[in-house]
Amino acid sequence: MEPKTAEPTVFRDITIANNVINNNSFGGIIVKQWKGDDTVGVHWASREEGKNNGANNYACDNWNPHKNIAIRDNYLSQENSDYACNTIYLTSGQDAVVEGNVSKAAGTCGIEMYYADHVVVQNNEVYETRVKAGGADSKEKSARMQRCFAEQLQTEAFRP
């Protein structure tokens, strides 16, 4: 698919529910925003590009995220993949709910959000998360896992 403009791809009213997703090469459910190709390859849209007043400005006049996203009641396992990372990765999203999912043996973080606003993450089960060879964030996994766990502990159930 070739875009006709430099505008990012935008979806509204996304629902991903009641699926079984096993052993993917990167992630199970991924919501990202494509913004075409640039000189180094595929270009993913980000909030940073919409900022007008420097790196610490949260307001983003030009940011146009996906909206109204529901990811619920899915079973995701990366147990038999040596390379699979997140089971759920939500980026460039707004007004989302991630609930009732089971994430087993993710390679970086069971549920990760990046450039995401107004997201409710509740009643999910994330367990057996581990470092996997070739995972996109393997070198940063320890710090990222601590951050993911801190964000999810209030509403998530974890098994050893």
DSSP file with accessible surface (Angstrom, degrees, kcal/mol):
  #  RESIDUE AA STRUCTURE BP1 BP2  ACC     N-H-->O    O-->H-N    N-H-->O    O-->H-N    TCO  KAPPA ALPHA  PHI   PSI    X-CA   Y-CA   Z-CA
    1    1 A M              0   0  188      0, 0.0     0, 0.0     0, 0.0     0, 0.0   0.000 360.0 360.0 360.0 127.3    0.0    0.0    0.0
    2    2 A E        -     0   0  144     34,-0.0     2,-0.1     2,-0.0     0, 0.0  -0.935 360.0-132.0-109.8 122.2    1.4    3.4   -1.0
    3    3 A P        -     0   0   48      0, 0.0    32,-0.0     0, 0.0     3,-0.0  -0.430   2.4-145.1 -71.2 151.0    0.1    6.5    0.8
    4    4 A K  S    S+     0   0  198     -2,-0.1     2,-0.2     3,-0.1    -2,-0.0   0.637  82.6  24.0 -87.2 -17.7   -0.9    9.4   -1.4
    5    5 A T  S    S-     0   0   88      2,-0.2     0, 0.0     0, 0.0     0, 0.0  -0.813  86.5-103.6-134.9 179.5    0.3   12.0    1.2
    6    6 A A  S    S+     0   0   76     -2,-0.2    -2,-0.0    30,-0.1     0, 0.0   0.347  79.7 121.9 -87.7   7.1    2.7   12.2    4.1
    7    7 A E        -     0   0  129      1,-0.1    -2,-0.2     3,-0.0     3,-0.1  -0.453  68.3-111.5 -70.9 142.5   -0.2   11.9    6.6
    8    8 A P        -     0   0   20      0, 0.0     2,-0.3     0, 0.0    27,-0.2  -0.337  34.3 -98.0 -71.0 154.6    0.0    9.0    9.0
    9    9 A T        -     0   0   37     25,-2.6     2,-0.4    -2,-0.0    57,-0.1  -0.552  45.0-166.6 -67.8 132.8   -2.5    6.1    8.7
   10   10 A V        -     0   0   45     -2,-0.3     2,-0.3    23,-0.1    56,-0.1  -0.991   8.3-171.6-131.0 129.3   -5.3    6.6   11.2
   11   11 A F        -     0   0  114     -2,-0.4    56,-1.9     3,-0.0     2,-0.3  -0.890   4.4-161.0-116.1 150.2   -7.9    4.1   12.4
   12   12 A R  E     +a   67   0A 104     -2,-0.3    56,-0.2    54,-0.2    57,-0.1  -0.944  66.6  16.5-126.4 148.8  -11.0    4.6   14.5
   13   13 A D  E    S+     0   0A 117     54,-1.6     2,-0.5    -2,-0.3    56,-0.2   0.955  73.2 179.8  57.6  60.5  -13.1    2.1   16.5
   14   14 A I  E     -a   69   0A  33     54,-1.5    56,-2.7    53,-0.5     2,-0.4  -0.788   6.4-177.7 -92.7 129.2  -10.7   -0.8   16.6
   15   15 A T  E     +a   70   0A  96     -2,-0.5     2,-0.5    54,-0.2    56,-0.2  -0.990  10.0 175.8-129.1 125.1  -11.9   -4.0   18.4
   16   16 A I  E     +a   71   0A  44     54,-2.9    56,-2.2    -2,-0.4     2,-0.3  -0.967  26.6 154.1-124.8 109.3   -9.7   -7.0   18.8
   17   17 A A  E     +a   72   0A  28     -2,-0.5    56,-0.2    54,-0.2    57,-0.1  -0.983  42.9  11.7-144.2 149.0  -11.5   -9.6   20.9
   18   18 A N  S    S+     0   0  125     54,-1.4     2,-0.3    -2,-0.3    56,-0.2   0.859  80.7 140.7  59.5  45.8  -11.8  -13.3   21.6
   19   19 A N        -     0   0   67     53,-0.2    56,-2.8    -3,-0.1     2,-0.5  -0.824  47.8-143.1-115.6 157.0   -8.7  -14.5   19.8
   20   20 A V  E     -e   75   0B 106     -2,-0.3     2,-0.5    54,-0.2    56,-0.2  -0.989  24.9-179.8-114.8 120.4   -6.0  -17.1   20.4
   21   21 A I  E     -e   76   0B  35     54,-2.8    56,-2.3    -2,-0.5     2,-0.4  -0.981   4.2-178.6-128.4 118.6   -2.6  -15.9   19.2
   22   22 A N  E     -e   77   0B  79     -2,-0.5    56,-0.2    54,-0.2    -2,-0.0  -0.952  49.1 -12.0-126.6 138.4    0.5  -18.0   19.5
   23   23 A N        +     0   0   64     54,-2.8     2,-0.2    -2,-0.4    -1,-0.2   0.871  67.3 177.8  52.7  61.8    4.2  -17.8   18.8
   24   24 A N        -     0   0   53     53,-0.2    59,-0.2    -3,-0.1    -1,-0.1  -0.536  38.0-120.3 -89.0 161.5    4.6  -14.8   16.5
   25   25 A S  S    S-     0   0  105     -2,-0.2    -1,-0.1     2,-0.2     3,-0.1   0.774 100.0  -3.0 -77.0 -23.3    7.9  -13.6   15.3
   26   26 A F  S    S-     0   0   74      1,-0.4    59,-3.9    58,-0.2     2,-0.3   0.541 124.6 -12.7-128.4 -70.5    7.6  -10.1   16.9
   27   27 A G        -     0   0    9     57,-0.2    -1,-0.4     1,-0.2    60,-0.2  -0.952  44.8-134.8-139.6 160.0    4.3   -9.4   18.8
   28   28 A G  S    S+     0   0   17     58,-1.3     2,-0.5     1,-0.3    60,-0.2   0.982  95.0  12.1 -78.1 -64.3    0.9  -10.8   19.2
   29   29 A I  E    S+b   88   0A   8     58,-2.8    60,-2.8    -8,-0.1     2,-0.5  -0.974  75.2 178.9-117.7 119.3   -1.4   -7.7   18.9
   30   30 A I  E     -b   89   0A  65     -2,-0.5     2,-0.6    58,-0.2    60,-0.2  -0.982  14.2-173.6-126.3 124.8    0.3   -4.6   17.6
   31   31 A V  E     +b   90   0A  11     58,-2.7    60,-2.7    -2,-0.5     2,-0.3  -0.961  27.3 150.5-116.0 107.7   -1.3   -1.2   17.0
   32   32 A K        -     0   0   61     -2,-0.6     2,-0.6    58,-0.2    60,-0.1  -0.846  42.9-119.7-129.7 171.6    1.2    1.2   15.4
   33   33 A Q        -     0   0    2     12,-0.3    12,-2.9    -2,-0.3     2,-0.3  -0.926  21.1-150.3-123.6 110.6    0.9    4.1   13.0
   34   34 A W  E     +I   44   0C  44     -2,-0.6   -25,-2.6    10,-0.2    10,-0.2  -0.554  16.5 177.6 -80.0 136.3    2.6    3.9    9.7
   35   35 A K  E     -     0   0C  67      8,-2.8     9,-0.1     1,-0.5    -1,-0.1  -0.016  49.1 -98.2-128.3  28.8    3.7    7.2    8.2
   36   36 A G  E     -     0   0C   7      7,-0.2     7,-3.0     9,-0.0    -1,-0.5  -0.362  53.2 -51.6  92.2-169.6    5.4    6.0    5.0
   37   37 A D  E     -I   42   0C  99      5,-0.2     5,-0.2    -2,-0.1     2,-0.2  -0.815  47.5-176.7-107.5 147.7    9.0    5.3    4.1
   38   38 A D  E >   -I   41   0C  67      3,-3.2     3,-1.4    -2,-0.3    -2,-0.0  -0.593  52.3 -68.7-126.2-163.9   11.9    7.7    4.6
   39   39 A T  T 3  S+     0   0  147      1,-0.3     3,-0.1    -2,-0.2    -2,-0.0   0.730 132.9  42.3 -66.2 -20.6   15.6    7.5    3.8
   40   40 A V  T 3  S-     0   0  130      1,-0.3     2,-0.3     2,-0.0    -1,-0.3   0.386 120.7 -96.8-106.1   3.4   16.3    4.8    6.4
   41   41 A G  E <  S+I   38   0C  31     -3,-1.4    -3,-3.2     2,-0.0    -1,-0.3  -0.915  82.9  20.4 125.9-148.5   13.2    2.7    5.7
   42   42 A V  E     -I   37   0C  79     -2,-0.3     2,-0.5    -5,-0.2    -5,-0.2  -0.307  64.7-150.5 -63.0 138.5    9.8    2.4    7.3
   43   43 A H  E     -     0   0C  46     -7,-3.0    -8,-2.8    -5,-0.0     2,-0.4  -0.954   4.5-157.7-118.1 122.4    8.8    5.4    9.3
   44   44 A W  E     -I   34   0C 113     -2,-0.5   -10,-0.2   -10,-0.2    -7,-0.0  -0.829  24.1-116.8 -99.8 135.4    6.4    5.1   12.3
   45   45 A A        -     0   0    8    -12,-2.9   -12,-0.3    -2,-0.4     2,-0.3  -0.305  36.8-177.7 -67.1 150.8    4.5    8.1   13.4
   46   46 A S    >   -     0   0   23      1,-0.1     3,-0.8    45,-0.0     4,-0.5  -0.985  41.4-117.0-147.5 159.7    5.2    9.5   16.9
   47   47 A R  G >> S+     0   0   19     -2,-0.3     3,-1.5     1,-0.2     4,-0.5   0.841 108.3  71.3 -63.0 -32.7    4.0   12.3   19.2
   48   48 A E  G >4 S+     0   0   87      1,-0.3     3,-1.1     2,-0.2    -1,-0.2   0.855  91.6  57.4 -54.9 -36.8    7.5   13.8   19.1
   49   49 A E  G <4 S+     0   0   77     -3,-0.8    -1,-0.3     1,-0.2    -2,-0.2   0.768 103.0  54.4 -68.5 -23.0    6.9   14.9   15.5
   50   50 A G  G <4 S+     0   0    2     -3,-1.5    12,-0.9    -4,-0.5    11,-0.7   0.526  82.7 110.3 -88.8  -6.0    3.9   16.9   16.4
   51   51 A K  B <<  -J   60   0D  39     -3,-1.1     9,-0.2    -4,-0.5     3,-0.1  -0.494  40.4-178.1 -75.4 139.9    5.6   19.0   19.1
   52   52 A N  S    S+     0   0   85      7,-0.5    -1,-0.1    -2,-0.2     3,-0.1   0.663  73.8  47.9-105.7 -23.2    6.1   22.6   18.5
   53   53 A N  S    S-     0   0  130      1,-0.4     3,-0.3     6,-0.3    -1,-0.1  -0.109 112.1 -75.8-119.3  36.4    8.0   23.8   21.6
   54   54 A G    >   -     0   0   46      1,-0.2     3,-1.6    -3,-0.1    -1,-0.4  -0.193  64.3 -54.4  99.5 173.2   10.8   21.4   22.3
   55   55 A A  T 3  S+     0   0   72      1,-0.3    -1,-0.2    -3,-0.1    -4,-0.0   0.707 127.6  53.3 -65.6 -23.9   11.2   17.9   23.7
   56   56 A N  T 3  S+     0   0  165     -3,-0.3     2,-0.7     2,-0.0    -1,-0.3   0.417  79.5 107.6 -95.0   4.0    9.4   18.6   27.0
   57   57 A N    <   -     0   0   36     -3,-1.6    -3,-0.1     1,-0.2    -4,-0.1  -0.715  47.7-170.4 -85.1 115.9    6.2   19.9   25.5
   58   58 A Y        +     0   0  140     -2,-0.7    -1,-0.2    -5,-0.1     2,-0.1   0.823  60.3  93.1 -75.9 -30.8    3.5   17.4   25.9
   59   59 A A        -     0   0   55      1,-0.1    -7,-0.5    -6,-0.0     2,-0.5  -0.435  56.5-170.6 -67.7 133.1    1.0   19.2   23.7
   60   60 A C  B >   -J   51   0D  23     -9,-0.2     3,-1.2    -2,-0.1    -9,-0.2  -0.837  12.5-176.6-132.1  95.2    1.2   17.9   20.1
   61   61 A D  T 3  S+     0   0  118    -11,-0.7    -1,-0.1    -2,-0.5   -10,-0.1   0.821  86.9  41.5 -61.5 -33.5   -0.8   20.0   17.6
   62   62 A N  T 3  S+     0   0  116    -12,-0.9     2,-0.4   -15,-0.2    -1,-0.3   0.365  84.9 113.7 -99.6   4.3    0.0   17.7   14.7
   63   63 A W    <   +     0   0   33     -3,-1.2    -3,-0.1   -13,-0.2   -16,-0.1  -0.659  37.6 178.3 -81.1 126.9   -0.4   14.3   16.4
   64   64 A N        -     0   0   62     -2,-0.4     3,-0.1   -55,-0.1    -1,-0.1  -0.725  14.0-174.4-129.6  81.7   -3.4   12.3   15.1
   65   65 A P        -     0   0    4      0, 0.0    28,-0.2     0, 0.0     2,-0.1  -0.213  34.3 -91.2 -77.0 166.2   -3.5    9.0   16.9
   66   66 A H  E     - c   0  93A   1     26,-2.7    28,-1.7    25,-0.2     2,-0.3  -0.449  52.5-152.7 -63.9 149.8   -5.7    6.0   16.4
   67   67 A K  E     +ac  12  94A  63    -56,-1.9   -54,-1.6     1,-0.2   -53,-0.5  -0.945  53.9  22.7-135.4 155.0   -8.8    6.3   18.6
   68   68 A N  E    S+     0   0A  79     26,-1.4   -54,-1.5    27,-0.3     2,-0.4   0.993  71.2 175.5  59.0  72.0  -11.4    4.2   20.4
   69   69 A I  E     -ac  14  96A   4     26,-1.6    28,-2.4    25,-0.3     2,-0.5  -0.904  15.7-173.3-113.3 130.9   -9.4    1.0   20.7
   70   70 A A  E     +ac  15  97A  10    -56,-2.7   -54,-2.9    -2,-0.4     2,-0.5  -0.988   7.2 175.1-125.8 120.6  -10.6   -2.2   22.6
   71   71 A I  E     +ac  16  98A   0     26,-2.7    28,-2.1    -2,-0.5     2,-0.4  -0.957  28.0 153.2-121.5 106.4   -8.3   -5.1   23.1
   72   72 A R  E     +ac  17  99A  76    -56,-2.2   -54,-1.4    -2,-0.5   -53,-0.2  -0.985  43.3   5.9-145.4 148.7  -10.1   -7.7   25.2
   73   73 A D  S    S+     0   0   82     26,-1.7     2,-0.3    -2,-0.4    28,-0.2   0.819  78.7 143.5  57.4  41.2  -10.5  -11.3   26.1
   74   74 A N        -     0   0    3    -56,-0.2    28,-2.7    25,-0.2     2,-0.5  -0.809  44.1-143.1-107.0 150.4   -7.6  -12.6   24.0
   75   75 A Y  E     -ef  20 102B  78    -56,-2.8   -54,-2.8    -2,-0.3     2,-0.4  -0.971  24.5-179.8-110.7 122.0   -5.2  -15.4   24.9
   76   76 A L  E     +ef  21 103B   2     26,-3.0    28,-2.8    -2,-0.5     2,-0.4  -0.988   5.4 175.9-127.3 128.9   -1.6  -14.7   23.7
   77   77 A S  E     +ef  22 104B   3    -56,-2.3   -54,-2.8    -2,-0.4   -53,-0.2  -0.997  21.2 175.8-135.1 131.4    1.4  -16.9   24.2
   78   78 A Q    >   +     0   0    1     26,-2.4     3,-1.6    -2,-0.4     6,-0.2   0.002  47.0 124.7-111.9  23.7    4.9  -16.5   22.9
   79   79 A E  T 3  S+     0   0   74      1,-0.3    -1,-0.1    25,-0.3    26,-0.1   0.825  73.9  38.7 -56.9 -40.2    6.0  -19.7   24.7
   80   80 A N  T 3  S+     0   0  126     -3,-0.1     2,-0.5     2,-0.0    -1,-0.3   0.130  97.3  91.8-104.9  23.4    7.5  -21.5   21.8
   81   81 A S    <   -     0   0   16     -3,-1.6   -57,-0.1     1,-0.1   -58,-0.1  -0.974  54.4-162.9-118.5 126.5    9.1  -18.6   20.0
   82   82 A D  S    S+     0   0  118     -2,-0.5    53,-0.2     1,-0.2    51,-0.1   0.597  92.5  36.5 -77.5 -12.2   12.7  -17.7   20.7
   83   83 A Y  S    S+     0   0  141    -59,-0.2    53,-0.2    51,-0.1    -1,-0.2   0.549  81.9 120.0-118.6 -12.6   12.3  -14.2   19.2
   84   84 A A        -     0   0    0     -6,-0.2   -57,-0.2   -60,-0.1   -58,-0.2  -0.299  36.4-175.4 -66.1 140.2    8.8  -13.0   20.1
   85   85 A C        +     0   0    3    -59,-3.9    22,-2.0     1,-0.3    23,-0.3   0.398  50.4   9.1-102.6-123.6    8.5   -9.8   22.1
   86   86 A N        -     0   0    4     20,-0.2   -58,-1.3    21,-0.2    -1,-0.3  -0.170  49.0-151.3 -60.1 149.4    5.4   -8.1   23.5
   87   87 A T  S    S+     0   0    0     22,-0.8   -58,-2.8    23,-0.6     2,-0.4   0.839  91.9  22.7 -85.8 -35.5    2.1  -10.0   23.4
   88   88 A I  E     +bd  29 111A   1     22,-2.0    24,-2.4    21,-0.4     2,-0.4  -0.990  69.0 175.5-131.4 125.3    0.2   -6.6   23.3
   89   89 A Y  E     -bd  30 112A  32    -60,-2.8   -58,-2.7    -2,-0.4     2,-0.5  -0.975   3.9-177.4-131.6 115.7    1.9   -3.4   22.0
   90   90 A L  E     +bd  31 113A   1     22,-2.8    24,-2.1    -2,-0.4     2,-0.3  -0.959  12.1 161.0-117.7 116.5   -0.2   -0.3   21.7
   91   91 A T  E     + d   0 114A   8    -60,-2.7    24,-0.2    -2,-0.5   -25,-0.2  -0.960  59.4  19.6-134.5 154.6    1.3    2.9   20.3
   92   92 A S  E    S+     0   0A   1     22,-1.3   -26,-2.7    23,-0.4     2,-0.3   0.922  94.3 134.2  52.9  49.0   -0.1    6.1   18.8
   93   93 A G  E     -cd  66 116A   0     22,-1.1    24,-2.1    21,-0.3     2,-0.3  -0.924  36.6-171.3-129.7 154.2   -3.4    5.4   20.4
   94   94 A Q  E     +cd  67 117A  31    -28,-1.7   -26,-1.4    -2,-0.3   -25,-0.3  -0.997  65.7  17.4-145.0 143.0   -6.0    7.3   22.4
   95   95 A D  E    S+     0   0A  69     22,-1.8   -26,-1.6    -2,-0.3   -27,-0.3   0.997  85.3 153.5  59.5  69.8   -9.1    6.3   24.3
   96   96 A A  E     -cd  69 119A   7     22,-1.7    24,-2.4    21,-0.3     2,-0.4  -0.892  36.3-155.2-129.4 157.1   -8.4    2.6   24.6
   97   97 A V  E     -cd  70 120A  26    -28,-2.4   -26,-2.7    -2,-0.3     2,-0.5  -1.000   4.9-173.6-132.5 133.2   -9.2   -0.3   26.9
   98   98 A V  E     +cd  71 121A   0     22,-3.0    24,-2.2    -2,-0.4     2,-0.3  -0.962  31.1 147.0-123.9 108.1   -7.0   -3.4   27.3
   99   99 A E  E     +cd  72 122A  43    -28,-2.1   -26,-1.7    -2,-0.5   -25,-0.2  -0.992  44.7  17.1-149.7 150.2   -8.8   -5.9   29.5
  100  100 A G  S    S+     0   0   27     22,-1.1     2,-0.2    23,-0.5    24,-0.2   0.634  80.5 139.6  70.4  16.4   -9.5   -9.5   30.2
  101  101 A N        -     0   0    3     21,-0.3    24,-2.7   -28,-0.2     2,-0.5  -0.597  44.3-144.8 -92.4 154.3   -6.4  -10.7   28.2
  102  102 A V  E     -fg  75 125B  37    -28,-2.7   -26,-3.0    -2,-0.2     2,-0.5  -0.985  14.4-169.8-117.6 126.2   -4.0  -13.5   29.2
  103  103 A S  E     -fg  76 126B   1     22,-3.5    24,-2.6    -2,-0.5     2,-0.5  -0.967   5.0-175.3-119.7 118.8   -0.3  -13.0   28.2
  104  104 A K  E     -fg  77 127B  33    -28,-2.8   -26,-2.4    -2,-0.5   -25,-0.3  -0.949  61.4 -12.1-119.1 129.0    2.0  -15.9   28.6
  105  105 A A  S    S+     0   0    0     22,-2.2    24,-0.2    -2,-0.5    -1,-0.2   0.818  73.5 178.3  60.8  41.1    5.8  -15.9   28.0
  106  106 A A        -     0   0    0     21,-0.4    24,-2.6    -3,-0.1   -20,-0.2  -0.356  28.5-134.8 -67.3 157.4    6.2  -12.5   26.3
  107  107 A G  S    S+     0   0    0    -22,-2.0    25,-0.7   -81,-0.2   -21,-0.2   0.496  89.0   2.7 -97.5  -5.3    9.8  -11.6   25.5
  108  108 A T  S    S-     0   0    1    -23,-0.3     2,-0.3     1,-0.2     3,-0.1   0.424 130.9 -13.1-138.7 -61.1    9.9   -8.0   26.7
  109  109 A a        -     0   0    1      1,-0.1   -22,-0.8    39,-0.1   -21,-0.4  -0.983  50.5-137.0-151.4 136.5    6.7   -6.9   28.3
  110  110 A G  S    S+     0   0    1     -2,-0.3   -22,-2.0     1,-0.3   -23,-0.6   0.945  97.5  13.7 -62.1 -47.8    3.3   -8.5   28.3
  111  111 A I  E    S+d   88   0A   1    -24,-0.2     2,-0.4   -25,-0.1    -1,-0.3  -0.982  77.1 177.7-133.0 119.0    1.4   -5.3   27.7
  112  112 A E  E     -d   89   0A  11    -24,-2.4   -22,-2.8    -2,-0.4     2,-0.4  -0.975  10.0-167.8-127.4 138.5    3.2   -2.2   26.6
  113  113 A M  E     +d   90   0A  45     -2,-0.4     2,-0.3   -24,-0.2   -22,-0.2  -0.961   8.5 174.0-122.4 142.5    1.9    1.3   25.7
  114  114 A Y  E    S+d   91   0A 112    -24,-2.1   -22,-1.3    -2,-0.4   -21,-0.3  -0.978  73.0   1.8-149.1 130.7    3.9    4.0   24.0
  115  115 A Y  E    S+     0   0A  35     -2,-0.3   -22,-1.1   -24,-0.2     2,-0.4   0.957  97.8 140.9  51.7  51.4    2.6    7.4   22.8
  116  116 A A  E     -d   93   0A  26    -24,-0.2     2,-0.4   -25,-0.1   -22,-0.2  -0.988  33.2-168.2-129.5 133.2   -0.8    6.4   24.3
  117  117 A D  E     +d   94   0A  16    -24,-2.1   -22,-1.8    -2,-0.4   -21,-0.3  -0.924  64.7  11.0-121.5 147.7   -3.3    8.6   26.1
  118  118 A H  E    S+     0   0A 135     -2,-0.4   -22,-1.7   -24,-0.2     2,-0.5   0.948  80.7 160.3  55.7  55.3   -6.4    7.8   28.1
  119  119 A V  E     -d   96   0A  40    -24,-0.2     2,-0.6    -3,-0.2   -22,-0.2  -0.937  29.0-157.2-112.4 129.4   -5.8    4.0   28.3
  120  120 A V  E     -d   97   0A  72    -24,-2.4   -22,-3.0    -2,-0.5     2,-0.5  -0.933   9.0-174.8-104.5 123.3   -7.4    1.7   30.8
  121  121 A V  E     +d   98   0A  23     -2,-0.6     2,-0.3   -24,-0.2   -22,-0.2  -0.978  23.5 150.5-117.7 114.6   -5.5   -1.5   31.5
  122  122 A Q  E     +d   99   0A  67    -24,-2.2   -22,-1.1    -2,-0.5   -21,-0.3  -0.997  46.5   9.3-150.0 149.6   -7.5   -3.8   33.8
  123  123 A N  S    S+     0   0  119     32,-1.2   -23,-0.5    -2,-0.3     2,-0.3   0.825  79.9 140.1  54.4  41.2   -8.1   -7.4   34.7
  124  124 A N        -     0   0    4     31,-0.3    33,-2.1   -24,-0.2     2,-0.5  -0.763  45.7-138.3-104.9 159.9   -5.4   -8.9   32.5
  125  125 A E  E     +gh 102 157B  51    -24,-2.7   -22,-3.5    -2,-0.3     2,-0.5  -0.984  21.3 179.0-121.6 122.7   -3.1  -11.8   33.5
  126  126 A V  E     +gh 103 158B   1     31,-1.5    33,-0.6    -2,-0.5     2,-0.3  -0.988  14.6 154.4-124.7 122.8    0.6  -11.5   32.5
  127  127 A Y  E     +gh 104 159B  21    -24,-2.6   -22,-2.2    -2,-0.5   -21,-0.4  -0.976  46.8  25.5-150.5 160.9    3.0  -14.3   33.5
  128  128 A E        +     0   0   79     31,-0.7     2,-0.2    -2,-0.3    -1,-0.1   0.756  68.1 171.2  58.8  32.4    6.3  -16.0   32.6
  129  129 A T        +     0   0   25    -24,-0.2     2,-0.3   -26,-0.1    -1,-0.2  -0.496  11.2 162.7 -69.4 139.6    7.7  -12.9   30.9
  130  130 A R        -     0   0   90    -24,-2.6     2,-0.3    -2,-0.2   -21,-0.0  -0.966  43.6 -84.8-154.3 165.8   11.4  -13.4   30.0
  131  131 A V        -     0   0   89     -2,-0.3     2,-0.4   -23,-0.0   -23,-0.1  -0.583  43.7-166.1 -74.0 135.9   14.4  -12.2   28.0
  132  132 A K    >   -     0   0   12    -25,-0.7     3,-2.2    -2,-0.3     6,-0.1  -0.990  27.3-104.1-127.8 138.8   14.4  -13.7   24.5
  133  133 A A  T 3  S+     0   0   71     -2,-0.4     3,-0.1     1,-0.3   -26,-0.0  -0.323 107.2  13.5 -58.9 130.8   17.3  -13.7   22.1
  134  134 A G  T 3  S+     0   0   65      1,-0.3    -1,-0.3     2,-0.1   -51,-0.1   0.423  86.4 150.8  84.1  -4.1   16.8  -11.2   19.4
  135  135 A G    X   -     0   0    8     -3,-2.2     3,-1.7   -53,-0.2     4,-0.3  -0.371  57.0-118.5 -60.4 141.7   13.9   -9.4   21.2
  136  136 A A  T 3  S+     0   0   68      1,-0.3     3,-0.2   -53,-0.2    -1,-0.1   0.823 110.1  28.2 -55.5 -33.5   13.9   -5.8   20.2
  137  137 A D  T >> S+     0   0   35      1,-0.1     3,-1.1     2,-0.1     4,-0.6   0.058  78.0 127.5-117.7  26.7   14.5   -4.6   23.7
  138  138 A S  G X4 S+     0   0   30     -3,-1.7     3,-1.0     1,-0.3     4,-0.3   0.879  75.7  50.9 -55.2 -40.6   16.4   -7.5   25.2
  139  139 A K  G 34 S+     0   0  213     -4,-0.3    -1,-0.3     1,-0.2     3,-0.2   0.794 117.5  39.5 -69.2 -26.1   19.3   -5.2   26.5
  140  140 A E  G <> S+     0   0  113     -3,-1.1     4,-2.4     1,-0.1     5,-0.3   0.315  85.1 109.6-101.8   8.4   16.8   -2.9   28.2
  141  141 A K  H <X S+     0   0   24     -3,-1.0     4,-3.4    -4,-0.6     5,-0.3   0.876  70.6  55.1 -58.5 -43.3   14.5   -5.6   29.5
  142  142 A S  H  > S+     0   0   83     -4,-0.3     4,-2.0     1,-0.2    -1,-0.2   0.951 114.2  38.7 -59.1 -51.6   15.3   -5.3   33.1
  143  143 A A  H  > S+     0   0   61      1,-0.2     4,-2.1     2,-0.2    -1,-0.2   0.917 118.6  49.3 -65.0 -41.4   14.5   -1.6   33.5
  144  144 A R  H  X S+     0   0   30     -4,-2.4     4,-3.0     1,-0.2    -2,-0.2   0.911 109.1  51.9 -66.5 -40.8   11.6   -1.9   31.1
  145  145 A M  H  X S+     0   0   10     -4,-3.4     4,-3.1    -5,-0.3     5,-0.3   0.922 108.6  51.0 -62.4 -42.3   10.1   -4.9   33.0
  146  146 A Q  H  X S+     0   0  131     -4,-2.0     4,-2.3    -5,-0.3    -1,-0.2   0.924 113.0  46.2 -60.1 -42.4   10.3   -3.0   36.3
  147  147 A R  H  X S+     0   0  118     -4,-2.1     4,-2.1     2,-0.2    -2,-0.2   0.928 113.5  48.6 -66.3 -43.8    8.5   -0.1   34.7
  148  148 A a  H  X S+     0   0    4     -4,-3.0     4,-2.1     1,-0.2    -2,-0.2   0.936 112.6  47.9 -61.8 -45.9    5.9   -2.3   33.1
  149  149 A F  H  X S+     0   0   72     -4,-3.1     4,-2.3     1,-0.2    -1,-0.2   0.924 109.9  52.3 -62.8 -41.6    5.3   -4.2   36.3
  150  150 A A  H  < S+     0   0   65     -4,-2.3     4,-0.4    -5,-0.3    -1,-0.2   0.908 112.9  45.5 -60.8 -39.4    5.0   -0.9   38.3
  151  151 A E  H  < S+     0   0  107     -4,-2.1    -1,-0.2     1,-0.2     3,-0.2   0.841 120.7  38.2 -72.0 -32.6    2.4    0.4   35.8
  152  152 A Q  H >X S+     0   0    3     -4,-2.1     4,-2.3    -5,-0.2     3,-1.4   0.687  90.5  87.1 -96.4 -16.7    0.4   -2.8   35.8
  153  153 A L  T 3< S+     0   0  109     -4,-2.3    -1,-0.2     1,-0.3    -2,-0.1   0.810  81.5  62.5 -58.6 -31.1    0.5   -4.0   39.4
  154  154 A Q  T 34 S+     0   0  181     -4,-0.4    -1,-0.3    -3,-0.2    -2,-0.1   0.834 124.1  12.9 -65.5 -30.5   -2.5   -2.0   40.4
  155  155 A T  T <4 S+     0   0   59     -3,-1.4   -32,-1.2    -4,-0.2   -31,-0.3   0.494 108.8  88.4-125.3  -4.1   -4.9   -3.8   38.1
  156  156 A E     <  -     0   0   16     -4,-2.3     2,-0.5   -33,-0.2   -31,-0.2  -0.671  60.9-139.5-101.3 153.6   -3.1   -6.9   36.9
  157  157 A A  E     -h  125   0B  58    -33,-2.1   -31,-1.5    -2,-0.3     2,-0.4  -0.919  23.2-164.9-106.2 130.1   -2.8  -10.4   38.3
  158  158 A F  E     -h  126   0B  65     -2,-0.5   -31,-0.2   -33,-0.2   -33,-0.0  -0.934   8.5-159.6-118.1 142.0    0.6  -12.0   38.0
  159  159 A R  E      h  127   0B 121    -33,-0.6   -31,-0.7    -2,-0.4    -2,-0.0  -0.914 360.0 360.0-114.1 145.6    1.7  -15.7   38.4
  160  160 A P              0   0  158      0, 0.0    -1,-0.0     0, 0.0   -33,-0.0  -0.194 360.0 360.0 -67.0 360.0    5.3  -16.7   39.1
